[in-house]
Amino acid sequence: MHVKTRFAALAVLLSVVAAGCSSSDKAPAAGADSATAAATAAPSCPGNNAGLTLPAGFCATIFADSVAGARHVAVASNGDVYVAIQPPGAEPGKPAPPPSAAFAALRDTNHDGRADIILKVGTGGNTGIGLSNGFVYVDQGVKLTRYARSDTTLAPAGAAETVIDGIPMKTGHIARNFTIGSDGSLYLNVGSPSNSCQKKDRANESPGNDPCTELATRAGIWKFDANKTNQHFSSAARFATGIRNGMGLDFGADGKLYATQHGRDQLHDNWPKLFPTTKYQAENPAEELLQVNANDDFGWPYCYYSVDEKKLIDAPEYGGDGEKSARCDSKKAPVATFPGHWAPMSLLFYKGSAFPAKYKDGAFIAFHGSWNRAPELQEGYRVVFQPLTNGAASGAYEDFANGFAEVSGPQLQPGTAKHRPTGLAMGPDGSLYITDDTGGRIYRVTHGAK
């Protein structure tokens, strides 16, 4: 727990901790601007945009600078901020790090654009977090839980309820991010345990399992009811498949579900005869923005999106040669594509009105940066904006926020980047929150600040 060293702030903190919980609040409607928050004047921009490069007219400030392992983020109608916490060092196949809090609750009590109360809640956090119908929903890996909250009480004091248990988790992609629709439907990402469903994972020229049995319980999106507790994970709840790791989930202006996909790795490393250059591996496959309906199949592990062919093609584990596409012509194509190995971590459709009109209903995507472009230069480590019209890309993506890593050139690696953008959320006043799971920073981006 962190507070400013002021007696007034300490008094507020004590009152928050002592207060009882209520479940009477509701999550803000998509795009709704809170009158209370809107009436609060935006802080003056410090001039350096917290080290970020932004389009003209935008200002970035530091909302918090001490939330280690900050992953996805959600903002309540009163401006309270909730951030999922993944223990630093949490990686599949490695010993579990010491338990951390499940999430952090942050409040700006004096409306200066910076959190002055930060409370840690629960234990055993992961990546996903969301607000709906008076609850904070939290991804805890093998289970999804919820805590009752209200606008008067920052940190829930009651015990967590289990919403879904039995979520597969032992190996591979471990994020269990989710989004909740206006009808209470909860869509959960369960990433693959392997790179490409090979008989021997990441081994040279190892063929793929055919069929890939991982798809029964992994590499897709599962649908549950956010209003029910004690649901158990099962293959019967699978909503869509063939998504290797859909870490960005959100609803577009059309009311449809969208997801981002992390493309597979090691095309050159595992198949050097087919792909003799590291440059091909660095640029392929493209990262993808997907529009997801019930029973859609996006092709993993049988397919990947080729930057060269500009379509889904057959993976080498399943007889592909960099051009063939017979097995993948029937799979659902992406709405938009992005450079390879940028690692899309979160997706946010901007439904507010505080930013210029061009951003309305378009998609912000936070790219974490990855490792599989080596020995080519690493890339990503930025937030981009993808314009969309009627569910289709209506222009090329644009860099929106860059400079998180604070290094460039050959020195840029996951281990050298000072900050890596991870989570995205819109505040009730239309501001954009960006989390950073490496430096523990939370940025707040506004438009028109003095």
Secondary structure, DSSP 8 states (H G I E B T S, - for coil): -EE-S-HHHHHHHHHHHHS----------TT---HHHHTS------SSGGG-B--TTEEEEEEES--TTEEEEEE-TTS-EEEEE--TT--TTS-------SEEEEE-TT-SSS-SEEEEESS---S-EEEETTEEEEE-SS-EEEEE-BTTBSS--S--EEEEE----SSS-----EEE-TTSEEEEEE--SSSS-BSSTT-TT--B-SS-GGGGTSSEEEEEETT-SSEE--GGGEEEE--S---EEEE-TTS-EEEEE-----HHHH-TTT---HHHHHH-S-EEEEEE-TT-B--TTTEEEETTTTEEEE-GGGT--SS--TTTTTS---SEEE-TT--EEEEEE---SSS-GGGTT-EEEEE---STTTTS-----EEEEE-EETTEE-S--EEEEB-SS---GGG--TTT-S--EEEEEE-TTS-EEEEETTT--EEEEEES--
